[in-house]
Amino acid sequence: MIIIDELESKLWYQELEGKVEYNILVYQDKRGYFWDKVNPMHLRYFKNNCCGYPFTNHLALGLMVVSNTNLGTKSVHNILVIVNIGLRELFQELKLVSINDFDVDTHLSDYLRGEILPSHSDDKRSRFFNLYKSVVKKVHKWYETKLTKEQQEVFAPFLLPKTSLDSRDFNVGKSAKEAAKSKRKSETDAISKDFIKIRAEGGFRLNQVRRLRQKYLEVVELVKTNDYPLPFEFAYIENEERGDVSKELFSFRLWDKPSFVLHHNEKYTSTTINNAKARRATYSEGNNEYFVEFLKAEILDDETGEPLEETEGFWFLPILEHQLIGDWYQSLREEQINEKLKILEMYGYREPDSKGLNKPFYPNQKGILSQGTFITNSQEYADGILMNVEVLYITALFGATALDIFTSSGARLGEVVQIHLGLGCLDQGSITDSETNAVKASYMFRAIPKGRDEPAVFYVNKDTFDLIKEIALYLRDVHYKGSIPKVELRYREDQGVSRPVQPYLFQHHGKHFNHITFACILNFICFGLIYETQDKKLVKLKPHLLRHGFATHAVQAEELPIDVVAMILNQKDLEITGYYSQPTQSQVANVVTDFHISMNTQVDMMKEVLRQPEEIQALFERQREISGPFSKTVGGTCVTNKICPIKLACVGCGTKIPEPEQKHELLDYLEWAEKTKEYYEEKGFNLEVMKMKKTIHDAKVELKEIALIEEYRRDKENEPTLIIRKP
């Protein structure tokens, strides 16, 4: 009786009784029940995804055994999920009804050769096979060394069958790795030429939503102050400060819930209409909310200011128009689902041969991107696109900030999620120029890199800190209306990632963002940025791809040594950094062209920069007085705290942040370089001419970067005039 009561008090017993063989559930040794060591998240996954199959008991035994080894939570998670999905798909494809029907060597051999489930990638086959062998090996070792003969008789029917196959005989592991590398480099090739523009575009898009929110708040206050009836029509001019983009007139209506229902009363029930009139229930003052209806965007004539033609407007409109947010496929017919899947494929959020239902805009976080039930359900009755402005603003702010950090620091997602507003994370340094006494600021955050135990420094710039400050002020003053709470880090929590509670930057409604939310905000801010690989496959911007893009840009475009880029990325293995920063196909083509022009001057830069740690330290000691950190240099500020990566040739160096305030220095430098090139041309010094051409190119690139910074800052300060259409 005592044992039964003890068992029934166990969560795992309550969840799995009747679903898993009793003897597996109650197994224990002198330390206690084995199921006590099973992670609750793994238990929940098993209950929801692994029960009712011919192999359920076998997988349960595997989960029980590996949970009592020294494997980490992430490793156990991978075994459980990948082996479960693999077995499920194999059994379904082969129509197996019992584990005895599973001819392990024959079926796995056919699977590894691609004769079964041919749509699976080599990587998927390799991972399943290796993890299957791993869990089988651990379970059989436990069975053979820890159990008595009587116990072995009990558990023998629940052993997954051993395989004598070796993945090396099928070459799937090697081909999977090569395919993954090839895909990553082709995707990096697609974005590398526009890497700086991608970063700038995030800022321009955020500015666009900032202006929408600014005008929205002005109109709400105007309506409240003057008791104007709703709907209230207004407009404003976009792109007034962007000389390279046409001015556009954005037109809107302001609504609240009751006014929308009463103006569309033929669409609602009498009960709903009466509640709206009386402003009760959903329509009460406490539950009411304002929102806007985007009507149209029109290009304006530069001279007359009159509308010429309608244009697209906000970049994110297709997401709202086609209602792709969250679990968008619920309650839809098959043809409606297929139509939306085609839209996702068109924008690069779905592979052409994919079978699953993609959810690229599923926030998994209250208050992020989700428009709310009323707006979502009312969209079909509106003439334009309904928008929850506050939700769009905070989603764009988080998305633009994440994009800015990824593209300015090269940090991994697992490092960015650690940014918090407490002590020891964000830091601002300064240095005084010895000649001018000018004080320059530097900006950084600290996070624990992958595979490390201690925090490392990641450098960003002032614009990044301004974005972080904007989020902090919003959370404190608008969202929480008080101090920002300390929350648990949710990133990869199901895989054992653990950090202390902190006032993390990426949080909302008292919850830290997990990897799904980060994917959502990045997909939102980057929506419509279309990039193609050379074989015409669309590229989706993801944190790790941006890290590859950062490394490639630093090494190939900025010509930083690989060892220095490894330090910036906080990467131990130079070979991995070399893979990250390998030249793309487009860059190879450009290099080959230059090579043909001057074949005799080719230099193997890759070998030149691969220096030993001892050499690096010696150079650092010699140059620490004259190189960084945070030194003023031509056209900007050096932010490296390592040895100078390009021997003080500062123009074109990726560790320098261009400063608009020092633009004149670059212009003077460019003028000098052009005159020097002409001098060398007259003298016939061809090698020196080529060097000066590179110098001129680097100076022009930095001037373009400064121009983007100037345009972004002008655009950020732009305050369009409110145009009242209907008082």
Secondary structure, 3 states (H helix, E strand, C coil): CHHHHHHHCCHHHHHHECCECHHHHCCEECCEEHHHHCCHHHHHHHHHHCCCCCCHHHHHHHHHHHCCCCCCHHHHHHHHHHHHHHHHHHHHHHCCCCHHHCCHHHHHHHHHCCCCCCCCCHHHHHHHHHHHHHHHHHHHHHHHHHCCHHHHHHHHHHCCCCCCCCHHHCCHHHHHHHHHHHHHHHHHHHHHCCHHHHHHHHHHHHHHHHHHHHHHHHHHHHHHHHCCCCCEEEEEEECCCCCCCCCEEEEEEEEEHHHHHHHCHHHCCHHHHHHHHHCCHHHCCCCCCEEEEEEEEEEECCCCCCEEEEECCCCCHHHHHCCCECCCCCCCCHHHHHHHHHHHHHCCCCCCCCCCCCCCECCCCCCCCCCCHHHHHHHHHCCCEEECHHHHHHHHHHHHHHHHHHHHHCCCHHHHCCCECCCCCEEEEEEECCCCCCEEEEEEEEECCCCCCCCEEEEECHHHHHHHHHHHHHHHHHHCCCCCCCECCCCCHHHCCCCCCECECCEECCEECCHHHHHHHHHHHCCCCCEECCCCCEECCCHHHHHHHHHHHHHHHCCCCHHHHHHHCCCCCHHHHHHHCCCCHHHHHHHHHHHHHCHHHCCCHHHHHCCCHHHHHHHHHHHCCCCCCCEEECCEEECCCCCCCCCCCCCCCCCEEECHHHHHHHHHHHHHHHHHHHHHHHHCCHHHHHHHHHHHHHHHHHHHHHHHHHHHHHHHHCCCCCEECCC
